[in-house]
Amino acid sequence: MPTPIGLGLPDAPPPVLAPRRRTRQIMVGSVGVGSDYPISVQSMTTTKTHDINATLQQIAQLTATGCDIVRVACPKTVDADALPAIAKKSPIPVVADIHFQPKYIFAAIDAGCAAVRVNPGNIREFDGRVKEVAKAAGDAGIPIRIGINAGSLDKRMLEKYGKATPEALVESAVWEAGLFEDCGYGDIAISVKHNDPVVMVEAYRQLAEQTDYPLHLGVTEAGPAFQGTIKSSVAFGALLSQGIGDTIRVSLSADPVEEIKVGDQILQSLNLRPRKLEIVSCPSCGRAQVDVYTLAEEVTAGLEGMEFPLRVAVMGCVVNGPGEARDADLGVASGNGKGQIFVKGEVVKTVPESQIVETLIEEAMRIAEEQGLEETPGAKPEVKVTG
């Protein structure tokens, strides 16, 4: 029998920074949202929704990357007409994103969407239609997400506060939720998004103090991939570390698949989602005796698709290298044109620099096989840089 390999995680549940804020529970299709359920990761398709095949193809890509819930735009009648086929064939719950025309809310409900996101700030005469919406959603047994956005805030709130302050966002959300509650409908999630992480964080903090609704976190219009990742990570980290947040979307000007990867890594980093493959690699310095950048990139690419909790250390010098490699499940301490390969703290072989990557990959595959674990194509490992 092979010696069991400890796969990066302790036997007990990993610690979190704060317990989850207690909320009411809702079901978005098969995905539970609220404090009794794991935090889910969402994205939104970039296709024209009426192009059913393209939309379903993108949803499949998002699903393979780990997306839990997907939102689709519904700006036109042709998009609404496509919703029944998309909702039926999608492997994950579909949320219809509704703006401007209230008739599309009812079309989405009739189409079998798992939930509807409404933007009260720009839907015509929305407050006057709440009773109808509440009845239709209640009869269908689906939740409504009230999405308050700084860029389309209710004019009444803008007149009162002058701009989209945290207080304005929260008051708008609480007001709209109250209208639904007055109709006997409480199957609600709320988001209060702003492009400034500081404003966004404060808005969610205030909302969390005032309500028990599950909260969907998002920094809206966060920007291109690098900037948006930083802004979202900072904001989500601040809130999730306090137990605030039940579902998230990282809004990037990038392929939506990247949103899922970033969101997944944020949750893993906070122990709010099981950690998968983690690569510990040094940032390199004048002490390095190998090309650490290339080595780490090649190992990362070679292990793409493996999704079990294995910590792999790729180190480039004798200062921190042996210690990091020894503490990892699998690692290499490099120097003088060769690398010592560690498995659970023991040196199992020494190989030339040219064979480091293939050896690490072979050892990772061996560990996976011994543990009866399978690869999951389409996912990349977590890369943690230390040093």
Residue, then its C-alpha position, 0 to 999 in steps of 0.5 A: m500500500p502506498t504511503p498516504i499523502g497529506l493533500g495540503l489541508p488539515d483534517a479539521p475544517p480550516p479556520v476563517l476570519a469571522p463567522r458568516r452573518r446570519t441571513r434568510q435563505i433562498m434557492v436560485g434553482s439548485v443553488g442555495v444562497g444565504s448563510d446556511y450555504p457555501i458562498s457561490v460565484q457568479s458571472m454574466t454572459t457577454t453574448k447576445t442572449h438571442d444567440i442561443n447556441a453562443t450563449l449556451q456555449q459560453i455558459a458551458q465554459l463558465t460552468a467548466t471553470g466553476c461558475d455556480i450561477v449565470r446571469v444573462a441580459c434581456p434588453k430586447t424581445v428576441d432575448a426574452d424569446a430565447l430565455p426558455a431554451i437557455a433556462k432549460k438547457s443551461p447546466i447551472p441556474v440562469v438569472a435574467d438581468i432586467h432593465f428598463q422594460p418591466k414586461y421582461i420580468f414577467a417573460a423571464i419568470d414565465a421562461g423558467c429562469a431560476a431568478v430575476r435581477v431587477n434594477p429599480g433605478n431604471i425600470r419604468e414605473f417599477d414601484g407601481r408594478v411591485k405587487e404584480v412582480a411579487k405575485a408572479a415570482g411568488d407563484a413561480g417560487i423564484p427569488i428576486r435580486i434587487g440590484i442597486n447600482a451607483g450608475s443608475l440610482d433612483k433619481r429620488m435618492l440622487e436628489k436627496y443625497g446629491k450622489a451615490t453615497p453608501e447611505a443612498l444605495v442602502e436606503s434605495a435597497v431597503w425601500e424597494a425590499g420594503l415594497f415587496e415585503d408589504c406584498g407578502y413577498g420576502d424571497i429577496a437578495i440584494s446588491v448595492k454596487h459601486n465602482d469605488p471599493v471604499v463606498m461599496v464596502e461601507a454600503y454593504r456594511q450598513l446594509a448588513e446591519q439593517t437587514d437579514y437578506p442574503l447579499h450579492l457582492g460586486v464592485t461594479e465596472a471594476g475595470p480591466a483584468f488587473q485593476g478589477t482584480i485588485k479592486s474586487s479582491v480588496a473589497f470582497g476581502a474586507l467584507l468576507s473577512q467580516g462574514i458579510g457576503d453570500t454570493i459574489r461576482v468579480s466584474l472585469s472588462a475581460d473574458p467572463v471565465e476570468e471572473i470565475k477564476v478570480g472569484d474562486q481564488i478569493l474564496q479559497s484564499l479566505n478558506l471560504r471554499p476548499r483550496k485546490l492546487e496551490i503553487v508556492s513560488c518565490p518572486s526571485c532575487g539576486r540569490a536565485q540560481v535558476d530562472v524561477y519565473t519560467l520554472a513557475e510558469e511551466v509548472t503551473a501550465g503543466l499542472e493545469g486541470m488538476e483540482f485537488p488540494l496539493r501544495v507545490a513549492v517551486m523555489g530558486c535558492v538555498v535561503n528559503g527554498p529547502g524550508e518551503a519545499r520541505d513544508a509543501d506536499l511536493g516541492v523543488a529547491s533549485g540551485n547550481g543547475k539542479g533541483q532537489i525534489f521533496v515529497k512530504g518533507e523528504v528528498v526523493k531525488t535530485v535532477p538536472e534543472s532541465q528535468i525539474v518541470e517534468t519530474l514535478i509533474e510526474e510526481a504530482m500525477r503519481i500522488a493523484e493516482e495513489q490517492g484515487l483522485e482525478e484531474t478536472p480539465g479546464a481549471k488552473p492551479e492557484v499560484k501563491v507568490t512568497g518571498 
